[in-house]
Amino acid sequence: MSTFDLYAVPASLTGWEVRAHTSSRFSWEYDDRRDQLLTLYQRGKAKQWDSEVRIDWDLAVDPDDPLRLPEEMQTLYGTPVWDRMNDRERRELGRHGLAWQFSQFLHGEQGALICSSRITETVPDIDAKFYAATQVMDEARHAETYARFLKDKMGLCYPINEQLRLLLEDTISDSRWDFSYLGMQVLIEGLGLAAFGLLRDSTQETLPKQILTYVMQDEARHVAFGRLALRDHYRQLTSVELAEREEFVIQGCHLMRNRLRGEEIWEYFGLPMQETLEAVENSVFLRSFRELLFSRIVPCIRDIGLWSPRMRDTFADLGVDNLVDADLDVLMRADEDKAAVADRARRWGVEEAERMVEVRKTIALGTESVDGGPADGAG
């Protein structure tokens, strides 16, 4: 079955192209490298993984309720629009909401694949090229993994959201190499990490938890890569150049905030758009979710040096200025630790299954011995 057959609405933007004018940059300095980036590169090489092997794809998932999340995590929960729905409509809305969300994860990962390949091509420093090359493979694996989950386990997709499309277009079309970092590593992946983390920590379903946990292990390194590269670069820029980057971030933050409105879902269900969007804006869950989404972006923006009064005012208007002191290194270590815990749990499960097979064999041999004489054939 083609992926086109799974889209809830026509995927008219799937063939979308972005014209970009970039310059391929070669570096002939192979020795002047930054220790932190090289350490990140070593970790990127060591932590490559195969989704065919590391993820238990044989685990069953209910396509109607793939993450078994509480109703309170639905955007419209507790609103008049929600109250008018019956149980079947609410379940179907939840299924489409998750399919929409995972579809945006998938499309964002393809955007990250393109951006990381462009970073490899355009960034001037060899150590950054080395690490970006490992990220290209990471992003291909993530896109492969989310596509398989949507196709094989959910059977439903949504096209790319308009706000995500606009941010990707702005990121890819700009000829300055650092905008690929800023749009992808800081904004899109920073928001993605927060969304992945909420779902990872809320679901008890093993398969989606594995997927989110292992993807986050990689994404934490990607955000760290963006921080390291941009922090060094932005120290050299003029106030005018920094203001241009801040304007890009401000526009991107508003696009990502508005992306959560989910107009495509409400349109598919034929809900009254104006009333539904007002309900979305007043959603208790969405208000707390939006704050969580910026938990990695705000401290990262300050860390790389884009912390003007205008930037602080923007985050205050978004209601997320209280996140500035979050420790990104602690968050990144926690993401990697959870992946290690998931690996141990998976290994224990495999070993337990193997032991059960041996126990059954032993029992079978014992039964044969009782029914037909000694198991070793002795008289």
Buried (B, 14 or more C-beta within 10 A) or exposed (E): EEEEEBBBEEBEEEEEEEEBEBEEEEEEEEEEBBEBBEEBBEBBEEBEBEBEEBBEBEEEBEBEEBBEBEBEBBBBBBBEBBEEBEEEEBBBBBBBBBBBBBBBBBBBBBBBBBBBBBBBBBBEBBBBBBBBBBBBBBBBBBBBBBBBBBBEBBEBBBBBBBBBBBBBBBBBEBEBBBBBBBBBBBBBBBBBBBBBBBBBEBBEBBBBBBBBBBBBBBBBBBBBBBBBBBBBBBEEBEEEBBBEBBEBBBBBBBBBBEBBBBBBBBEBBEBEEEEBBBBBEEBEBBEEBBBBBBBBBBBBBBBBBBBEEEBBEBBEEBEBBEBBEBEBEEBBEBBBEBBEEBBEEBEEEEEEEEEEEEEEEEEEEEEEEEEEEEBEEEE
